[in-house]
């Protein structure tokens, strides 16, 4: 298999461990930096739902309240706001077709500023005062961890949370339903691809955070499985203060390829420094890395970058779901890209689960419906059967072009 055939690509304009990170100012700063630049089609026919107020979850017979706690203001907010725009897009589509059993979906979003205490306060408001049926599109391990005990006690499902490390996913079993693949799955796809290409000596550059160490351990585990040598690794401080030294370490390894668990705040500078030191490996970024931003920042020094995408290609001209999403997005002036598509897919999964409750709408019945949900959206299967908190294994390798577009 040639590199060109083995590597899936992607195309468009603005298309855009094993432990929980402690809730300290330093850890909160790490989680903020980590997220900053990461930067079957559900039937729209609604089965009849009881019109009486449910025993739990939004008591209004006219609407269904869904909650969100995420970073919605300040410099960290753009990715989360685009994610939210995709959720709203799916809700507006459903509402435009009569809602669910005649009831309209209403999204209640509160800003948690990536802060655990604010996230917990938000979830208290959403679960208690607003009496939401479910929550959607939470952002980050710290905020998700903060809300888990309350959501579990109240029986409120959380659908489509993002930027949550695998160790936190494990702790959220029975509460959260993830519509993006795990980081372990990303690591496996990347390493297996490199093994297929014969690039069996690789290096890893990762964030110097608990999450970064967790991912490094996962890559090592997968490397042993596919007999790919992890020649070495380097941890990049969240503030980038050791970038020069880290680049020297990577260059000295003379690896065939480097896997990057970094954001676009650090990756371009690292690549430039490694090149200046005389090493020219191939680069592969996990989904945390915004490949389009990285390509633009590298400018004339850009030599190619593959990314593991965890949602389908939103610019797919042959797929009906992607076409429907783009039409709706363009009409609503929502940016077409991976973040908005991810929010849209999470919302479509939630809508399908609500429709399939088929009776009195309650949090408990929604949990049951989610745990049985099976659907295909675009080229992605979502299946929460068997109490799987992560409902998809979809990972597709794509390449960022020098102009910031993705190719498949």
C-alpha positions in Angstrom: 0.0 0.0 0.0 1.4 3.4 -0.9 1.5 6.3 1.5 -0.9 8.2 -0.7 -3.4 5.3 -0.7 -2.9 4.4 2.9 -3.5 7.9 4.1 -7.0 9.3 4.0 -7.2 13.0 3.6 -9.8 15.9 4.1 -10.8 19.4 2.1 -12.2 22.8 3.0 -12.0 26.4 4.0 -12.9 27.1 7.5 -13.6 23.5 8.1 -12.6 23.7 10.3 -3.8 9.1 32.7 -5.0 7.0 34.3 -5.9 9.7 36.7 -8.1 12.8 36.9 -6.3 16.1 36.6 -6.6 17.8 40.0 -8.7 21.0 40.4 -5.9 23.4 41.1 -5.1 26.7 39.3 -2.1 25.1 37.7 -4.0 22.1 36.5 -6.9 24.3 35.3 -4.4 26.3 33.3 -3.0 23.1 31.7 -6.5 21.9 30.7 -7.3 25.3 29.2 -4.2 25.3 27.1 -4.8 21.7 26.0 -8.2 22.6 24.6 -7.5 26.1 23.4 -6.4 25.4 19.8 -7.9 21.9 19.4 -9.3 24.0 17.8 -27.9 6.0 10.4 -29.4 9.1 9.6 -31.9 9.8 12.3 -35.4 9.7 11.0 -37.2 13.0 11.4 -40.6 11.3 11.8 -41.5 11.6 15.5 -43.2 8.7 17.3 -45.9 9.8 19.7 -44.7 10.9 23.1 -46.8 11.4 26.2 -47.8 15.0 26.4 -48.0 14.9 30.2 -45.2 16.4 32.2 -42.5 13.8 32.8 -41.5 12.7 36.3 -38.0 14.0 35.9 -36.4 16.3 33.3 -38.1 19.5 32.0 -41.7 19.6 33.3 -43.0 21.8 30.4 -45.4 20.1 28.0 -44.4 22.6 25.4 -40.6 22.0 25.3 -37.7 19.7 26.2 -34.9 21.5 28.0 -31.4 20.3 27.3 -28.4 21.8 29.3 -24.8 22.6 28.5 -21.9 23.7 30.7 -18.9 24.8 28.6 -16.4 27.6 28.2 -18.4 30.2 26.3 -16.5 33.4 26.8 -13.0 34.7 26.5 -10.1 33.5 24.4 -10.8 29.8 25.1 -14.4 30.0 23.8 -14.2 29.8 20.0 -13.9 26.0 19.6 -16.7 25.4 22.2 -18.9 28.0 20.6 -18.5 26.4 17.2 -19.3 23.0 18.8 -22.4 24.6 20.3 -23.4 26.0 17.0 -23.6 22.5 15.6 -25.8 21.4 18.5 -28.2 24.3 17.9 -28.3 23.6 14.2 -29.6 20.0 14.8 -32.1 21.3 17.4 -33.4 23.9 15.0 -33.8 21.3 12.3 -35.9 19.1 14.6 -37.9 22.0 15.8 -38.6 23.1 12.2 -40.2 19.8 11.6 -42.6 20.0 14.5 -40.2 19.1 17.4 -40.5 15.8 19.2 -44.0 14.8 19.8 -45.0 18.4 19.3 -42.5 19.6 21.9 -39.6 21.9 20.9 -36.0 21.4 22.0 -34.5 24.3 24.0 -30.8 24.5 24.7 -29.8 26.2 28.0 -26.1 27.0 27.9 -24.1 28.2 30.9 -20.4 29.4 30.9 -18.1 27.4 33.2 -14.8 29.1 32.1 -13.0 25.8 32.3 -13.4 26.0 36.1 -14.5 23.0 38.2 -16.5 25.0 40.8 -18.3 27.0 38.1 -19.1 23.8 36.2 -20.5 22.2 39.3 -22.6 25.3 40.0 -23.8 25.2 36.4 -24.9 21.6 36.6 -26.7 22.3 39.9 -28.7 25.0 38.1 -29.4 22.9 35.0 -30.4 19.8 36.9 -32.3 21.6 39.7 -33.7 24.9 38.7 -34.0 24.3 34.9 -34.9 20.6 35.4 -33.2 19.6 32.1 -33.8 16.2 30.6 -30.2 15.8 29.6 -26.9 17.7 29.1 -24.8 17.9 25.9 -21.4 19.0 24.6 -19.5 19.5 27.8 -15.9 20.5 27.3 -12.8 19.2 29.2 -11.9 16.6 31.8 -12.0 19.0 34.7 -15.5 20.3 34.1 -16.8 16.9 33.2 -15.3 15.3 36.4 -16.8 18.1 38.5 -20.3 17.5 37.3 -20.3 13.6 37.3 -21.4 13.0 40.9 -24.4 15.3 40.5 -25.4 14.0 37.1 -25.1 10.5 38.3 -27.3 11.1 41.4 -29.9 13.0 39.4 -29.9 10.4 36.6 -29.1 13.0 33.9 -27.4 11.7 30.8 -24.5 13.7 29.3 -24.1 13.3 25.6 -21.2 14.3 23.3 -18.7 15.7 25.8 -15.4 16.5 24.2 -11.7 16.9 25.2 -12.1 14.3 27.9 -9.2 11.8 28.5 -9.9 8.1 28.5 -9.3 7.7 32.2 -12.1 10.2 32.9 -14.3 8.5 30.4 -14.0 5.3 32.4 -15.1 7.1 35.6 -18.1 8.5 33.8 -19.5 5.2 32.7 -23.3 5.0 33.2 -23.6 8.8 33.0 -21.9 10.0 29.8 -22.3 8.9 26.2 -19.4 9.9 23.9 -19.8 10.4 20.2 -16.0 10.6 19.4 -13.5 7.7 19.6 -11.2 7.2 22.5 -7.6 8.4 22.5 -6.5 4.8 22.6 -8.4 4.2 19.4 -6.7 7.2 17.8 -3.3 5.9 18.9 -4.0 2.5 17.4 -5.0 3.9 14.0 -1.9 6.1 13.8 0.6 3.4 14.9 -1.0 0.7 12.7 -0.8 3.1 9.7 2.9 3.8 10.4 3.6 0.1 10.7 1.9 -0.5 7.3 4.2 2.1 5.8 7.3 0.5 7.3 7.9 3.5 9.5 8.7 1.4 12.5 10.9 3.9 14.5 8.8 6.7 15.9 9.0 9.4 18.4 6.3 11.0 20.5 6.1 14.7 21.5 3.3 15.3 24.0 2.0 17.8 26.4 3.7 17.6 29.8 0.4 17.0 31.6 -1.2 14.0 33.2 -3.3 13.6 30.0 -0.2 13.8 27.9 1.5 11.0 29.9 -1.6 8.9 29.6 -1.5 9.2 25.9 2.2 8.4 25.8 1.5 5.2 27.7 -1.2 4.3 25.3 1.0 4.8 22.3 3.7 2.6 23.9 1.2 -0.1 24.4 0.0 0.0 20.8 3.6 0.2 19.6 4.3 -3.2 21.2 1.2 -4.7 19.6 2.3 -3.6 16.1 6.1 -4.1 16.7 6.8 -0.4 16.2 9.7 0.9 18.2 9.1 4.0 20.3 12.6 5.5 19.9 11.9 8.1 22.6 9.6 10.8 23.7 9.6 14.4 24.9 7.2 16.3 27.1 6.4 19.9 26.2 5.7 22.2 29.1 2.3 23.9 28.8 3.9 27.3 28.6 6.3 26.0 25.9 9.3 27.0 27.9 11.3 23.9 27.0 10.5 23.8 23.3 14.1 24.3 22.2 15.4 21.5 24.3 12.5 19.2 23.3 13.3 19.9 19.7 16.9 18.9 20.1 15.7 15.6 21.8 13.4 14.8 18.9 16.0 15.6 16.3 18.6 13.4 18.0 16.3 10.4 17.8 16.3 10.4 14.0 12.9 8.8 14.0 11.0 8.0 10.8 7.9 9.7 12.1 6.8 11.8 15.1 3.4 11.5 16.7 2.2 14.9 18.1 -0.1 15.1 21.1 0.2 18.9 21.1 -1.9 21.9 20.2 -1.2 24.3 17.4 0.3 26.6 20.1 3.4 24.4 20.3 3.5 22.1 17.2 4.7 24.6 14.6 7.6 25.8 16.7 8.7 22.3 17.5 8.6 21.3 13.8 10.6 24.3 12.8 13.2 23.7 15.4 13.5 20.0 14.6 14.0 20.9 10.9 16.6 23.5 11.8 18.5 20.7 13.7 18.7 18.7 10.5 16.0 16.1 11.0 13.0 15.7 8.6 10.6 13.0 9.9 7.0 12.7 8.9 4.5 14.2 11.4 1.2 12.8 12.6 -1.0 14.7 14.9 -3.8 13.4 17.1 -7.2 15.1 16.9 -6.2 17.6 19.6 -4.0 19.3 17.0 -5.6 21.8 14.6 -3.8 20.8 11.4 -5.2 23.7 9.4 -3.8 26.2 11.9 -0.5 24.4 12.1 0.0 24.4 8.3 -0.7 28.1 8.1 1.7 28.9 10.9 4.5 26.9 9.3 4.1 28.8 6.0 7.0 28.0 3.6 8.4 25.5 6.0 5.3 23.3 5.8 6.1 19.8 4.5 2.9 17.9 5.4 1.0 16.8 8.4 -1.5 14.0 8.9 -4.3 14.3 11.5 -6.5 11.6 13.1 -10.0 13.0 12.6 -12.6 11.5 15.0 -15.7 12.7 13.1 -16.5 12.1 9.4 -15.5 14.4 6.6 -18.0 17.2 6.7 -17.2 18.2 3.1 -18.1 14.8 1.6 -19.9 15.6 -1.6 -21.3 12.1 -2.0 -22.8 11.6 1.5 -26.4 12.7 2.1 -25.9 13.4 5.8 -22.9 15.6 5.1 -24.8 17.4 2.4 -27.7 18.1 4.7 -25.4 19.4 7.4 -23.7 21.8 5.0 -26.9 23.1 3.6 -28.3 23.8 7.1 -25.0 25.2 8.2 -24.6 27.6 5.3 -28.2 28.7 5.6 -27.7 29.5 9.4 -24.2 30.9 8.8 -22.7 28.2 10.9 -19.0 27.5 10.0 -18.7 24.1 8.2 -15.9 22.2 9.9 -15.0 19.4 12.3 -16.1 21.2 15.5 -19.5 22.2 14.2 -20.0 18.7 12.7 -19.1 17.1 16.0 -21.8 19.1 17.8 -24.3 18.4 15.1 -23.7 14.6 15.3 -23.9 14.6 19.1 -27.2 16.4 18.9 -28.6 14.1 16.2 -27.7 11.1 18.4 -29.5 12.7 21.4 -32.6 13.5 19.2 -32.7 10.0 17.9 -32.6 8.6 21.5 -35.4 10.9 22.6 -37.5 9.9 19.7 -37.0 6.2 20.5 -38.1 6.5 24.1 -41.6 5.9 22.6 -43.5 6.8 25.7 -43.3 9.0 28.8 -40.2 11.1 28.5 -38.0 10.9 31.6 -34.3 10.9 32.4 -34.5 7.2 33.3 -36.2 6.3 30.0 -33.7 8.4 28.1 -30.8 6.6 29.7 -32.4 3.3 28.6 -32.9 4.6 25.1 -29.3 5.8 24.8 -27.9 2.6 26.1 -29.8 0.8 23.3 -29.1 3.3 20.6 -27.7 2.2 17.3 -27.5 4.5 14.4 -25.4 5.3 11.4 -24.6 8.9 10.5 -22.6 9.7 7.4 -19.8 7.1 7.5 -19.8 6.7 11.3 -21.6 4.0 13.3 -22.8 5.0 16.8 -23.6 2.1 19.1 -24.0 2.4 22.9 -25.3 -1.1 23.3 -23.8 -3.1 26.2 -23.2 -0.1 28.4 -20.5 1.2 26.1 -20.0 4.8 27.1 -18.0 5.5 23.9 -20.3 4.7 21.0 -17.9 4.9 18.1 -14.5 3.8 17.0 -14.5 6.1 14.0 -11.0 7.5 13.2 -10.0 8.7 9.8 -6.5 9.9 8.8 -6.6 13.2 6.9 -4.0 15.6 5.7 -3.8 19.4 6.2 -2.8 21.3 3.0 -0.5 24.2 3.1 -3.4 26.6 2.5 -5.1 25.3 5.7 -7.6 23.1 3.8 -7.9 19.4 4.5 -7.7 16.7 1.9 -8.9 13.1 2.2 
